Amino acid sequence: MTQEDYLKMSDEELTKLAERHRIPSKSFTKEDPDDIEADFYFDREKVIEALLLRDEALRARRTTIISVVALLLSVAALLVSILK
Protein backbone atom coordinates (compact mmCIF):
# COMPACT_ATOMS: atom_id res chain seq x y z
CA MET A 1 0.00 0.00 0.00
CA THR A 2 1.03 3.60 -0.37
CA GLN A 3 0.96 6.44 2.10
CA GLU A 4 -2.13 7.84 0.35
CA ASP A 5 -3.96 4.54 0.92
CA TYR A 6 -3.19 4.68 4.63
CA LEU A 7 -4.16 8.36 4.85
CA LYS A 8 -7.57 7.57 3.34
CA MET A 9 -8.27 4.89 5.98
CA SER A 10 -10.35 5.71 9.03
CA ASP A 11 -8.89 5.59 12.53
CA GLU A 12 -10.84 2.40 13.14
CA GLU A 13 -9.36 0.69 10.05
CA LEU A 14 -5.86 1.81 10.98
CA THR A 15 -6.31 0.56 14.53
CA LYS A 16 -7.36 -2.89 13.29
CA LEU A 17 -4.43 -3.02 10.87
CA ALA A 18 -2.00 -1.90 13.58
CA GLU A 19 -3.32 -4.58 15.95
CA ARG A 20 -3.00 -7.24 13.24
CA HIS A 21 0.67 -6.34 12.71
CA ARG A 22 1.36 -5.73 16.41
CA ILE A 23 2.08 -2.04 15.92
CA PRO A 24 1.46 0.13 19.00
CA SER A 25 -1.20 2.65 18.03
CA LYS A 26 -1.35 4.71 21.21
CA SER A 27 0.86 7.53 22.35
CA PHE A 28 0.60 9.54 25.50
CA THR A 29 1.04 13.08 26.56
CA LYS A 30 1.43 14.63 29.95
CA GLU A 31 0.58 18.28 29.58
CA ASP A 32 0.23 18.91 33.30
CA PRO A 33 3.33 17.76 35.24
CA ASP A 34 1.24 17.51 38.42
CA ASP A 35 -1.19 15.12 36.75
CA ILE A 36 -0.57 11.53 37.88
CA GLU A 37 -2.04 9.84 34.81
CA ALA A 38 -0.93 10.51 31.26
CA ASP A 39 -3.48 11.12 28.53
CA PHE A 40 -3.44 8.39 25.87
CA TYR A 41 -4.54 9.05 22.31
CA PHE A 42 -4.59 7.28 18.95
CA ASP A 43 -1.46 8.33 17.08
CA ARG A 44 -2.29 8.21 13.35
CA GLU A 45 1.12 9.42 12.20
CA LYS A 46 2.94 6.82 14.28
CA VAL A 47 0.80 4.00 12.88
CA ILE A 48 1.12 5.13 9.25
CA GLU A 49 4.88 5.55 9.59
CA ALA A 50 5.24 2.06 11.10
CA LEU A 51 3.07 0.53 8.35
CA LEU A 52 5.13 2.25 5.64
CA LEU A 53 8.38 0.98 7.19
CA ARG A 54 6.90 -2.52 7.35
CA ASP A 55 5.84 -2.33 3.68
CA GLU A 56 9.32 -1.16 2.63
CA ALA A 57 10.93 -4.03 4.55
CA LEU A 58 8.61 -6.54 2.88
CA ARG A 59 9.41 -5.12 -0.56
CA ALA A 60 13.13 -5.26 0.17
CA ARG A 61 12.81 -8.86 1.34
CA ARG A 62 10.89 -9.80 -1.81
CA THR A 63 13.49 -8.11 -4.01
CA THR A 64 16.29 -9.92 -2.18
CA ILE A 65 14.60 -13.29 -2.68
CA ILE A 66 14.10 -12.61 -6.40
CA SER A 67 17.74 -11.53 -6.74
CA VAL A 68 19.02 -14.67 -5.02
CA VAL A 69 16.84 -16.90 -7.19
CA ALA A 70 18.06 -15.10 -10.32
CA LEU A 71 21.66 -15.53 -9.19
CA LEU A 72 21.15 -19.25 -8.55
CA LEU A 73 19.60 -19.68 -12.00
CA SER A 74 22.55 -17.87 -13.58
CA VAL A 75 25.03 -20.10 -11.77
CA ALA A 76 23.07 -23.20 -12.79
CA ALA A 77 23.02 -22.03 -16.43
CA LEU A 78 26.77 -21.38 -16.29
CA LEU A 79 27.43 -24.86 -14.90
CA VAL A 80 25.27 -26.44 -17.61
CA SER A 81 27.12 -24.53 -20.33
CA ILE A 82 30.51 -25.51 -18.88
CA LEU A 83 29.58 -29.19 -18.63
CA LYS A 84 28.41 -29.35 -22.27
Secondary structure in CASP SS format (residue, H / E / C, confidence):
PFRMAT SS
TARGET T0000
AUTHOR 0000-0000-0000
METHOD secondary structure of the structure
MODEL  1
M C 1.00
T C 1.00
Q H 1.00
E H 1.00
D H 1.00
Y H 1.00
L H 1.00
K H 1.00
M C 1.00
S C 1.00
D H 1.00
E H 1.00
E H 1.00
L H 1.00
T H 1.00
K H 1.00
L H 1.00
A H 1.00
E H 1.00
R H 1.00
H C 1.00
R C 1.00
I C 1.00
P C 1.00
S C 1.00
K E 1.00
S E 1.00
F E 1.00
T E 1.00
K C 1.00
E C 1.00
D C 1.00
P C 1.00
D C 1.00
D C 1.00
I C 1.00
E C 1.00
A C 1.00
D E 1.00
F E 1.00
Y E 1.00
F E 1.00
D C 1.00
R H 1.00
E H 1.00
K H 1.00
V H 1.00
I H 1.00
E H 1.00
A H 1.00
L H 1.00
L H 1.00
L H 1.00
R H 1.00
D H 1.00
E H 1.00
A H 1.00
L H 1.00
R H 1.00
A H 1.00
R H 1.00
R H 1.00
T H 1.00
T H 1.00
I H 1.00
I H 1.00
S H 1.00
V H 1.00
V H 1.00
A H 1.00
L H 1.00
L H 1.00
L H 1.00
S H 1.00
V H 1.00
A H 1.00
A H 1.00
L H 1.00
L H 1.00
V H 1.00
S H 1.00
I H 1.00
L H 1.00
K C 1.00
END
